[in-house]
Amino acid sequence: MSTTFCAAEMGDAPSIAVVIPYFQNKGGLLHRALSSVAAQRHRPVQVVVVDDGSPRPAAEEITAELRNALPGLMLIRQTNQGVAAARNAALDALHDDVNAIALLDSDDYWESSHLRHAAVALSLGADFFFSNSTDIGETADYFHQHPRRDLLYGSQPVRGPLARWTYGVSALFGAGCAFRSPTVVIRRAIMQGVRFPVSFRRAGEDQMVFWELLMRSAVIMYCTEPTLVRGSDGMGTWQNSTLGSVAHLVRLADELRCRRHVLRTYPVSTVDRRLMRRTIAAARSAALYSALHLLRRRRKDTFKEILYLLRSDPFCAAAWCIDLPKLLYRRMRAPRPAES
């Protein structure tokens, strides 16, 4: 990764487009997200909402007031194809004058400073920008809870809450992704030929793309101030998949495929490689628990989802051959509850 700023782009005011995939069952979420876009101190030139066959149509959320506040608002409707396909449809619809892309999920919303901080970072030469975030109703921010918090608060200061990431790409992911997707703003030039992989169903498609874009970035900047509030009412997001559910099994399959791809494709430090391998081992064990739970409950499509997992990570079967006897032994040794 280069350590020099791109002088030709210093001082350029970025024309930012906002990409929002939409699939929700609860009213008010998209309206809240779009209202936060309309309140930005740096106004986007285009906003693309892709209704991915949502149970609640996006058109019901877009009021005349929002259309007046966001003259570049565009709504695309398609049959349900997943978040990756929805984002790709939005990317394909961007105007030629757009030179930066901001991601936002329909159940989240931004503080009014978000795009302003991103615009300053890009005008100073950043190719990839992300920011800190909080969960709705919580006070603790994401950076302080992250294992790499010392690095996030110890990078090179740039201006105000902006900092430059100086520890390499793998350090952003080795202990778990250091940022959330809806905080990301990307210079469009580095997205040439890049699209979100549609084969991922529950997770991982964004991190696959971020790895590629970060490797293409000469400068990575971020904001230590929380500028995203993550909602908790979203439908179909990976955060809502609970241990022992079909969604959890599919999410683990996607995460395993993503991490294995990263280890095969990108330069990862020895320390981060060790961390990622431990994460892979933990995901395989969690997948075994979910698979057994689903089989015991005789959930429909369980075998299909187990096959999806094994296609994503063929080594999972070997890990289960080791983990299953251990699990059975622990259960046999566990003390039984006393009879009344």
C-alpha positions in Angstrom: 0.0 0.0 0.0 1.4 3.3 -1.0 2.3 5.9 1.6 1.9 9.1 -0.5 -1.1 11.3 -1.1 -2.5 11.6 -4.6 -1.6 15.3 -5.3 -3.8 15.5 -8.4 -6.9 14.9 -6.2 -5.9 17.1 -3.2 -8.6 19.7 -2.6 -11.2 18.1 -4.9 -14.7 18.3 -3.5 -16.2 14.8 -3.9 -19.6 14.3 -5.6 -21.0 11.5 -3.3 -23.7 9.1 -4.2 -25.5 7.1 -1.4 -26.4 3.4 -2.0 -29.2 1.9 0.1 -30.4 -1.7 -0.3 -33.9 -2.1 1.1 -35.7 -5.1 2.4 -37.8 -4.5 5.5 -41.1 -5.4 7.2 -41.3 -2.5 9.6 -42.4 0.9 8.7 -40.4 4.1 9.3 -36.9 2.6 9.0 -36.2 3.8 5.5 -37.8 7.2 6.1 -35.4 7.6 9.1 -32.4 6.6 7.1 -33.3 9.0 4.2 -34.0 11.8 6.7 -30.5 11.4 8.0 -29.1 11.6 4.5 -31.2 14.8 3.8 -29.7 16.3 7.1 -26.0 15.8 6.0 -23.9 18.9 6.0 -22.2 17.7 2.8 -25.1 16.9 0.5 -25.0 13.9 -1.8 -25.5 14.4 -5.5 -27.5 11.2 -5.9 -29.3 8.7 -3.6 -30.2 5.3 -5.0 -32.6 3.1 -3.0 -33.0 -0.5 -4.3 -36.2 -2.2 -3.2 -35.2 -5.8 -3.2 -38.7 -7.3 -3.3 -39.3 -5.9 0.2 -42.5 -7.1 2.1 -43.1 -3.4 2.8 -42.6 -1.4 -0.4 -39.9 1.3 -0.3 -42.3 3.7 -2.1 -44.4 3.9 1.0 -41.5 5.3 2.9 -40.5 8.0 0.4 -42.6 11.1 1.1 -42.9 14.2 -1.1 -40.9 16.0 1.6 -38.0 13.6 1.2 -38.1 13.9 -2.6 -37.9 17.7 -2.2 -35.0 17.4 0.2 -33.2 14.9 -1.9 -33.6 15.9 -5.6 -31.1 13.2 -6.6 -33.3 10.4 -5.1 -33.8 7.4 -7.3 -35.9 4.3 -6.5 -35.2 0.9 -8.2 -37.5 -2.1 -7.8 -36.4 -5.7 -8.4 -37.4 -9.2 -7.3 -35.7 -10.4 -4.2 -32.0 -11.3 -5.0 -30.2 -10.3 -1.9 -28.2 -7.4 -0.5 -25.2 -7.9 -2.9 -27.4 -7.8 -6.0 -29.3 -4.8 -4.7 -26.0 -2.8 -4.1 -24.8 -3.8 -7.6 -28.0 -2.5 -9.1 -27.5 0.8 -7.4 -23.8 1.0 -8.5 -24.9 0.4 -12.1 -27.4 3.3 -11.9 -24.9 5.9 -10.7 -24.5 9.1 -12.8 -21.3 9.9 -14.5 -20.5 12.9 -12.3 -20.4 10.7 -9.2 -16.8 10.2 -8.0 -17.5 8.7 -4.5 -19.9 6.1 -3.1 -21.3 6.0 0.4 -23.0 2.8 1.7 -26.0 2.9 4.1 -28.3 0.2 5.3 -32.0 1.0 5.5 -32.3 0.3 9.2 -29.4 2.5 10.2 -28.9 6.2 10.1 -26.1 8.8 10.0 -25.2 11.7 12.2 -25.3 14.9 10.2 -21.4 15.1 10.1 -20.9 11.8 8.4 -20.6 12.8 4.7 -18.8 16.0 5.7 -16.0 14.0 7.4 -15.9 11.6 4.4 -15.7 14.6 2.0 -12.8 16.1 3.9 -10.9 12.8 4.0 -11.4 12.2 0.2 -10.4 15.8 -0.6 -7.1 15.1 1.3 -6.4 12.1 -0.9 -8.1 9.2 0.9 -9.4 6.4 -1.4 -11.2 4.5 1.4 -13.0 6.1 4.4 -14.8 4.6 7.4 -15.9 5.9 10.7 -16.8 4.9 14.3 -20.4 3.9 15.2 -22.8 3.2 18.0 -25.8 0.9 18.4 -29.1 2.5 18.9 -29.8 3.1 22.6 -26.2 2.4 23.5 -23.5 4.7 24.7 -20.4 2.6 24.0 -18.9 3.1 20.6 -17.7 0.4 18.2 -14.0 1.3 18.2 -13.7 1.2 22.0 -15.2 -2.4 22.0 -12.9 -3.6 19.2 -9.7 -5.7 19.9 -7.7 -3.2 17.8 -8.9 -0.1 19.7 -5.3 0.9 20.6 -4.4 1.0 16.8 -7.6 2.8 15.9 -6.9 5.5 18.4 -3.1 5.5 17.8 -2.9 6.1 14.1 -1.6 9.2 12.4 -3.9 12.2 13.2 -5.0 14.2 10.1 -7.5 16.9 11.0 -10.0 17.0 13.9 -11.4 13.5 14.5 -9.9 12.2 11.2 -6.9 9.9 11.2 -4.9 7.9 8.7 -4.7 4.1 9.0 -1.0 3.2 9.0 -0.9 -0.5 10.1 -1.7 -2.3 6.9 -4.9 -3.8 5.5 -4.8 -7.1 7.4 -4.7 -5.4 10.7 -8.2 -4.0 10.0 -9.6 -7.5 9.7 -7.4 -10.0 11.6 -9.3 -9.5 14.9 -12.6 -8.9 13.2 -13.6 -6.1 10.9 -12.7 -2.8 12.5 -15.6 -0.9 10.9 -19.2 -1.4 9.9 -20.3 -1.3 6.2 -22.7 1.6 6.5 -19.8 3.9 7.6 -17.8 3.3 4.4 -17.3 5.9 1.7 -15.2 4.8 -1.4 -13.6 6.8 -4.2 -15.3 5.5 -7.3 -12.1 5.2 -9.3 -10.9 2.2 -7.2 -14.2 0.4 -7.7 -13.5 -0.1 -11.4 -14.6 -3.6 -12.3 -15.5 -4.5 -8.6 -19.0 -5.7 -7.7 -20.4 -7.4 -4.6 -20.5 -11.2 -5.1 -24.1 -12.4 -5.3 -23.3 -16.0 -4.3 -23.1 -14.9 -0.6 -26.4 -15.1 1.1 -26.1 -13.9 4.7 -22.6 -12.4 5.3 -19.1 -11.8 3.9 -19.9 -10.2 0.5 -19.0 -6.8 1.8 -15.8 -7.8 3.4 -14.7 -9.6 0.2 -15.1 -6.3 -1.7 -13.5 -4.2 1.1 -10.4 -6.4 1.0 -10.0 -5.8 -2.7 -10.7 -2.1 -2.4 -8.4 -1.6 0.6 -5.6 -3.3 -1.3 -6.2 -0.8 -4.2 -6.2 2.2 -1.9 -3.2 4.5 -1.6 -4.6 6.2 1.5 -7.1 4.9 4.1 -8.6 7.5 6.5 -11.2 7.2 9.2 -13.1 9.2 11.7 -12.9 8.4 15.5 -16.1 10.2 16.1 -19.2 7.9 15.9 -21.2 9.1 12.8 -23.4 6.0 12.3 -26.2 4.7 14.5 -26.9 1.1 13.9 -30.6 0.1 14.2 -31.9 -3.1 15.8 -35.1 -3.5 13.9 -33.8 -4.6 10.5 -35.1 -7.6 8.7 -32.9 -10.3 7.2 -29.6 -8.9 8.5 -26.9 -11.2 9.7 -27.0 -9.7 13.2 -30.4 -11.2 13.6 -29.3 -14.8 13.1 -29.2 -16.7 16.4 -27.1 -19.7 17.3 -28.9 -22.9 16.2 -31.0 -21.3 13.5 -30.8 -21.9 9.7 -29.8 -18.2 9.2 -26.9 -18.8 11.6 -25.7 -21.8 9.7 -25.8 -19.9 6.4 -24.1 -16.9 7.9 -21.2 -19.1 9.2 -20.9 -20.7 5.7 -20.5 -17.3 4.1 -18.1 -16.1 6.8 -15.9 -19.3 6.4 -15.8 -18.9 2.6 -14.8 -15.3 2.9 -12.0 -15.8 5.5 -10.6 -18.8 3.5 -10.6 -16.7 0.4 -8.7 -13.9 2.1 -6.1 -16.3 3.5 -5.5 -17.7 0.0 -5.6 -14.4 -1.9 -4.2 -11.5 0.2 -1.0 -11.0 2.2 -1.8 -11.5 5.9 0.7 -11.0 8.7 1.6 -14.1 10.8 -0.2 -12.7 13.8 -3.4 -11.9 11.9 -3.2 -15.2 10.0 -3.2 -17.0 13.4 -6.1 -14.9 14.6 -8.1 -15.7 11.4 -7.4 -19.4 11.7 -8.7 -19.4 15.3 -11.8 -17.6 14.1 -12.3 -20.2 11.4 -11.9 -23.0 13.9 -14.5 -21.3 16.2 -16.9 -20.8 13.3 -16.7 -24.5 12.4 -17.4 -25.5 16.0 -20.4 -23.2 16.1 -21.6 -24.6 12.8 -21.6 -28.1 14.2 -23.7 -26.9 17.1 -26.2 -25.2 14.8 -26.4 -28.2 12.5 -27.0 -30.7 15.4 -29.6 -28.4 16.8 -31.5 -28.1 13.5 -31.3 -31.9 12.9 -32.7 -32.6 16.3 -35.6 -30.2 15.6 -36.0 -31.7 12.1 -36.1 -28.3 10.5 -37.0 -28.1 6.9 -34.1 -27.6 4.5 -31.5 -28.5 7.1 -29.6 -30.9 4.9 -29.6 -28.4 2.0 -28.0 -25.8 4.3 -25.5 -28.2 5.6 -24.5 -29.0 2.0 -24.2 -25.3 1.4 -21.9 -25.0 4.4 -19.7 -28.0 3.3 -19.4 -26.5 -0.3 -18.3 -23.2 1.2 -15.8 -25.0 3.5 -15.0 -28.6 2.6 -12.6 -28.8 5.6 -15.6 -28.3 7.9 -16.4 -32.1 7.7 -12.9 -33.0 8.9 -13.1 -30.5 11.8 -16.5 -32.0 12.8 -15.0 -35.5 12.8 -12.7 -34.2 15.6 -15.2 -32.0 17.4 -18.2 -34.3 17.4 -16.6 -37.0 19.7 -15.4 -34.3 22.0 -18.9 -32.8 22.2 -20.5 -36.2 22.9 -17.9 -37.0 25.5 -18.5 -33.7 27.3 -22.3 -34.4 27.3 -21.8 -37.8 28.7 -19.6 -36.5 31.5 -21.9 -33.6 32.4 -23.6 -34.1 35.7 -27.3 -35.0 35.4 -29.9 -32.9 37.3 -30.9 -34.4 40.6 -34.3 -36.1 40.6 -36.9 -34.6 42.9 
